[in-house]
Amino acid sequence: MTEQTAHQKVDDITREQVVQYLKDNPDFFVGQDDLLRVLTLPHDSGRAISLVERQVHLFREQRDMLQGELGELVSIARQNDRLFEKSKRMLLQVIEARNVNDMAAVIDDSIRGDFGLDAASVLLFTDSDLPEVSQGALHVVSPQDARERLGSLLEGDRAVCGQFRENEREFLFPDRDDPIASVALVPLRSQGLVGVFAVGSCEPGYFDQSMGSMFLSYISDTLSRLLPPMLERHSTVVETTGRTAENS
């Protein structure tokens, strides 16, 4: 083979083929100390460094990146632990509530005090007359009014987060003096749609669609099962009290 022919064959080898060969033969540089010493690569500092130095630098960058990702995962895990404890504490108090009004007070105190949010609201959908129920975080509205005011927000089972329209925010938080800017809402379902659970913030960007909703769903699933029988007991107590008053 002439020198010219050898040069032609080398020229025919593409960069991609060299890269693929090195990938297929990761031990190629083993025993090639002389070659490693003469190979140099540009560095961010402007000076040339050896291939070994470059590899060490890449390993350090990868280590730092993995440490950063691990730290972020640990931070998220700790935050989830805190949210879980707050959710559990609130739901235990809800379970122990003697009536719907006590339940409303627990939800309001926990969301604003423990979670540090600006507002909480539980809307229950019923056409029945339930006196002395709509107070604090708890409000009774007709299903028709809810559909007219909230529309597509009632569709689906998952939480919806965002800024919402002004009339929707006013419907969800009717007793607010300071306007709510962003909302997280999740439907309450128990053999059908029975209401919604919503939390609000005065910060416009506090809730958005990228936020996770696991703990909201966890809370709403529990409220969906507790509220219907509690409302039924409330109605029974009101009717019994009314009949007693009439008879006396």
One Martini backbone bead per residue (centre of mass of N, CA, C, O) as a GRO file, in nm:
protein
  248
    1MET     BB    1   0.093   0.038   0.026
    2THR     BB    2   0.071   0.351  -0.031
    3GLU     BB    3   0.078   0.662   0.106
    4GLN     BB    4  -0.162   0.771  -0.059
    5THR     BB    5  -0.359   0.542   0.006
    6ALA     BB    6  -0.359   0.578   0.310
    7HIS     BB    7  -0.466   0.869   0.312
    8GLN     BB    8  -0.735   0.801   0.172
    9LYS     BB    9  -0.842   0.609   0.394
   10VAL     BB   10  -0.836   0.815   0.622
   11ASP     BB   11  -1.026   1.023   0.480
   12ASP     BB   12  -1.273   0.815   0.474
   13ILE     BB   13  -1.287   0.860   0.770
   14THR     BB   14  -1.513   0.942   0.993
   15ARG     BB   15  -1.602   1.086   1.284
   16GLU     BB   16  -1.831   0.887   1.350
   17GLN     BB   17  -1.655   0.631   1.333
   18VAL     BB   18  -1.466   0.701   1.561
   19VAL     BB   19  -1.677   0.730   1.782
   20GLN     BB   20  -1.794   0.442   1.752
   21TYR     BB   21  -1.533   0.290   1.810
   22LEU     BB   22  -1.487   0.400   2.099
   23LYS     BB   23  -1.759   0.293   2.207
   24ASP     BB   24  -1.689  -0.015   2.130
   25ASN     BB   25  -1.383   0.068   2.265
   26PRO     BB   26  -1.326   0.173   2.582
   27ASP     BB   27  -1.015   0.025   2.597
   28PHE     BB   28  -0.820   0.161   2.390
   29PHE     BB   29  -0.629   0.339   2.604
   30VAL     BB   30  -0.509   0.093   2.708
   31GLY     BB   31  -0.163   0.132   2.701
   32GLN     BB   32  -0.172   0.453   2.578
   33ASP     BB   33   0.023   0.670   2.714
   34ASP     BB   34   0.151   0.829   2.483
   35LEU     BB   35  -0.113   0.921   2.355
   36LEU     BB   36  -0.238   1.070   2.604
   37ARG     BB   37  -0.005   1.285   2.626
   38VAL     BB   38  -0.066   1.421   2.328
   39LEU     BB   39  -0.344   1.464   2.395
   40THR     BB   40  -0.562   1.749   2.343
   41LEU     BB   41  -0.778   1.997   2.505
   42PRO     BB   42  -0.990   2.236   2.534
   43HIS     BB   43  -1.047   2.497   2.771
   44ASP     BB   44  -1.213   2.740   2.937
   45SER     BB   45  -0.932   2.888   3.011
   46GLY     BB   46  -0.755   2.822   2.720
   47ARG     BB   47  -0.612   2.574   2.786
   48ALA     BB   48  -0.451   2.282   2.747
   49ILE     BB   49  -0.557   1.943   2.791
   50SER     BB   50  -0.581   1.641   2.881
   51LEU     BB   51  -0.778   1.369   2.859
   52VAL     BB   52  -0.773   1.304   3.161
   53GLU     BB   53  -0.852   1.583   3.263
   54ARG     BB   54  -1.119   1.593   3.111
   55GLN     BB   55  -1.246   1.347   3.247
   56VAL     BB   56  -1.233   1.452   3.535
   57HIS     BB   57  -1.406   1.703   3.482
   58LEU     BB   58  -1.662   1.549   3.394
   59PHE     BB   59  -1.700   1.389   3.655
   60ARG     BB   60  -1.740   1.638   3.835
   61GLU     BB   61  -1.985   1.751   3.693
   62GLN     BB   62  -2.161   1.500   3.735
   63ARG     BB   63  -2.147   1.500   4.041
   64ASP     BB   64  -2.271   1.782   4.087
   65MET     BB   65  -2.537   1.723   3.946
   66LEU     BB   66  -2.626   1.480   4.124
   67GLN     BB   67  -2.619   1.636   4.391
   68GLY     BB   68  -2.835   1.843   4.310
   69GLU     BB   69  -3.063   1.637   4.254
   70LEU     BB   70  -3.061   1.509   4.534
   71GLY     BB   71  -3.124   1.769   4.693
   72GLU     BB   72  -3.399   1.817   4.556
   73LEU     BB   73  -3.533   1.550   4.640
   74VAL     BB   74  -3.506   1.594   4.944
   75SER     BB   75  -3.670   1.856   4.954
   76ILE     BB   76  -3.933   1.735   4.843
   77ALA     BB   77  -3.968   1.518   5.061
   78ARG     BB   78  -3.990   1.714   5.299
   79GLN     BB   79  -4.233   1.870   5.193
   80ASN     BB   80  -4.423   1.623   5.179
   81ASP     BB   81  -4.412   1.559   5.478
   82ARG     BB   82  -4.540   1.824   5.572
   83LEU     BB   83  -4.804   1.799   5.411
   84PHE     BB   84  -4.895   1.534   5.532
   85GLU     BB   85  -4.913   1.626   5.828
   86LYS     BB   86  -5.120   1.851   5.780
   87SER     BB   87  -5.338   1.677   5.651
   88LYS     BB   88  -5.372   1.476   5.882
   89ARG     BB   89  -5.443   1.680   6.103
   90MET     BB   90  -5.698   1.791   5.969
   91LEU     BB   91  -5.857   1.519   5.927
   92LEU     BB   92  -5.874   1.439   6.223
   93GLN     BB   93  -6.042   1.690   6.301
   94VAL     BB   94  -6.275   1.636   6.108
   95ILE     BB   95  -6.359   1.360   6.225
   96GLU     BB   96  -6.408   1.495   6.524
   97ALA     BB   97  -6.636   1.647   6.436
   98ARG     BB   98  -6.972   1.711   6.535
   99ASN     BB   99  -7.016   1.914   6.289
  100VAL     BB  100  -7.026   2.121   6.018
  101ASN     BB  101  -6.923   2.373   6.167
  102ASP     BB  102  -6.669   2.247   6.287
  103MET     BB  103  -6.552   2.164   6.017
  104ALA     BB  104  -6.527   2.449   5.896
  105ALA     BB  105  -6.332   2.556   6.114
  106VAL     BB  106  -6.101   2.356   6.067
  107ILE     BB  107  -6.043   2.421   5.771
  108ASP     BB  108  -5.988   2.721   5.802
  109ASP     BB  109  -5.759   2.707   6.016
  110SER     BB  110  -5.566   2.517   5.859
  111ILE     BB  111  -5.526   2.666   5.590
  112ARG     BB  112  -5.440   2.946   5.720
  113GLY     BB  113  -5.242   2.842   5.947
  114ASP     BB  114  -5.080   2.583   5.853
  115PHE     BB  115  -5.057   2.648   5.530
  116GLY     BB  116  -5.069   2.972   5.466
  117LEU     BB  117  -5.332   3.057   5.347
  118ASP     BB  118  -5.609   3.273   5.258
  119ALA     BB  119  -5.819   3.035   5.164
  120ALA     BB  120  -6.131   2.849   5.219
  121SER     BB  121  -6.357   2.611   5.039
  122VAL     BB  122  -6.690   2.457   5.079
  123LEU     BB  123  -6.902   2.330   4.834
  124LEU     BB  124  -7.244   2.244   4.853
  125PHE     BB  125  -7.473   2.040   4.669
  126THR     BB  126  -7.812   2.160   4.719
  127ASP     BB  127  -8.178   2.189   4.747
  128SER     BB  128  -8.173   2.192   5.034
  129ASP     BB  129  -8.266   2.309   5.350
  130LEU     BB  130  -7.974   2.441   5.538
  131PRO     BB  131  -7.954   2.566   5.818
  132GLU     BB  132  -7.664   2.685   5.954
  133VAL     BB  133  -7.419   2.623   5.734
  134SER     BB  134  -7.338   2.892   5.598
  135GLN     BB  135  -7.007   2.909   5.714
  136GLY     BB  136  -6.716   3.009   5.660
  137ALA     BB  137  -6.599   2.743   5.458
  138LEU     BB  138  -6.910   2.682   5.438
  139HIS     BB  139  -7.128   2.612   5.147
  140VAL     BB  140  -7.457   2.636   5.016
  141VAL     BB  141  -7.557   2.517   4.691
  142SER     BB  142  -7.685   2.490   4.395
  143PRO     BB  143  -7.630   2.301   4.121
  144GLN     BB  144  -7.712   2.518   3.914
  145ASP     BB  145  -7.532   2.748   4.011
  146ALA     BB  146  -7.266   2.594   3.982
  147ARG     BB  147  -7.281   2.544   3.674
  148GLU     BB  148  -7.308   2.844   3.589
  149ARG     BB  149  -7.033   2.947   3.740
  150LEU     BB  150  -6.819   2.690   3.679
  151GLY     BB  151  -6.864   2.466   3.482
  152SER     BB  152  -6.577   2.306   3.372
  153LEU     BB  153  -6.461   2.278   3.670
  154LEU     BB  154  -6.655   2.012   3.725
  155GLU     BB  155  -6.482   1.850   3.553
  156GLY     BB  156  -6.373   1.583   3.665
  157ASP     BB  157  -6.123   1.466   3.932
  158ARG     BB  158  -5.918   1.686   3.918
  159ALA     BB  159  -5.724   1.933   3.976
  160VAL     BB  160  -5.755   2.296   3.949
  161CYS     BB  161  -5.525   2.549   3.836
  162GLY     BB  162  -5.543   2.914   3.891
  163GLN     BB  163  -5.704   3.228   3.837
  164PHE     BB  164  -5.953   3.265   3.709
  165ARG     BB  165  -6.242   3.409   3.726
  166GLU     BB  166  -6.397   3.647   3.901
  167ASN     BB  167  -6.679   3.503   3.936
  168GLU     BB  168  -6.554   3.239   4.042
  169ARG     BB  169  -6.410   3.349   4.293
  170GLU     BB  170  -6.665   3.474   4.426
  171PHE     BB  171  -6.819   3.203   4.450
  172LEU     BB  172  -6.603   3.049   4.624
  173PHE     BB  173  -6.546   3.347   4.792
  174PRO     BB  174  -6.795   3.534   4.936
  175ASP     BB  175  -6.638   3.656   5.220
  176ARG     BB  176  -6.433   3.833   5.077
  177ASP     BB  177  -6.245   4.128   5.088
  178ASP     BB  178  -6.001   4.005   4.967
  179PRO     BB  179  -5.893   3.915   4.675
  180ILE     BB  180  -5.861   3.640   4.485
  181ALA     BB  181  -5.610   3.523   4.246
  182SER     BB  182  -5.566   3.210   4.322
  183VAL     BB  183  -5.655   2.858   4.241
  184ALA     BB  184  -5.754   2.544   4.402
  185LEU     BB  185  -5.953   2.277   4.255
  186VAL     BB  186  -6.174   2.009   4.382
  187PRO     BB  187  -6.380   1.764   4.352
  188LEU     BB  188  -6.670   1.621   4.509
  189ARG     BB  189  -6.710   1.261   4.531
  190SER     BB  190  -7.031   1.070   4.597
  191GLN     BB  191  -7.214   0.938   4.393
  192GLY     BB  192  -7.122   1.200   4.281
  193LEU     BB  193  -7.161   1.537   4.281
  194VAL     BB  194  -7.128   1.737   4.597
  195GLY     BB  195  -6.871   1.931   4.530
  196VAL     BB  196  -6.614   2.165   4.651
  197PHE     BB  197  -6.258   2.220   4.688
  198ALA     BB  198  -6.096   2.530   4.798
  199VAL     BB  199  -5.799   2.724   4.741
  200GLY     BB  200  -5.642   3.048   4.828
  201SER     BB  201  -5.465   3.332   4.679
  202CYS     BB  202  -5.330   3.664   4.651
  203GLU     BB  203  -5.140   3.535   4.452
  204PRO     BB  204  -5.141   3.499   4.115
  205GLY     BB  205  -4.889   3.260   4.099
  206TYR     BB  206  -4.932   3.029   4.310
  207PHE     BB  207  -5.133   2.891   4.112
  208ASP     BB  208  -5.079   2.618   3.879
  209GLN     BB  209  -5.075   2.359   3.641
  210SER     BB  210  -4.783   2.245   3.752
  211MET     BB  211  -4.903   2.149   4.000
  212GLY     BB  212  -4.952   1.948   4.246
  213SER     BB  213  -5.250   1.725   4.377
  214MET     BB  214  -5.234   1.502   4.595
  215PHE     BB  215  -5.333   1.647   4.864
  216LEU     BB  216  -5.601   1.749   4.760
  217SER     BB  217  -5.714   1.469   4.693
  218TYR     BB  218  -5.687   1.352   4.975
  219ILE     BB  219  -5.883   1.552   5.110
  220SER     BB  220  -6.131   1.523   4.918
  221ASP     BB  221  -6.184   1.220   4.963
  222THR     BB  222  -6.259   1.255   5.261
  223LEU     BB  223  -6.483   1.471   5.238
  224SER     BB  224  -6.672   1.303   5.049
  225ARG     BB  225  -6.736   1.092   5.292
  226LEU     BB  226  -6.819   1.287   5.537
  227LEU     BB  227  -7.040   1.500   5.450
  228PRO     BB  228  -7.307   1.358   5.377
  229PRO     BB  229  -7.370   1.226   5.662
  230MET     BB  230  -7.348   1.496   5.819
  231LEU     BB  231  -7.581   1.640   5.672
  232GLU     BB  232  -7.796   1.435   5.746
  233ARG     BB  233  -7.776   1.478   6.051
  234HIS     BB  234  -7.839   1.777   6.045
  235SER     BB  235  -8.124   1.753   5.927
  236THR     BB  236  -8.238   1.579   6.155
  237VAL     BB  237  -8.189   1.777   6.386
  238VAL     BB  238  -8.356   2.011   6.269
  239GLU     BB  239  -8.626   1.860   6.251
  240THR     BB  240  -8.648   1.775   6.548
  241THR     BB  241  -8.632   2.060   6.667
  242GLY     BB  242  -8.880   2.171   6.519
  243ARG     BB  243  -9.094   1.973   6.631
  244THR     BB  244  -9.045   2.035   6.929
  245ALA     BB  245  -9.119   2.335   6.913
  246GLU     BB  246  -9.410   2.294   6.813
  247ASN     BB  247  -9.515   2.111   7.050
  248SER     BB  248  -9.440   2.335   7.276
   0.00000   0.00000   0.00000
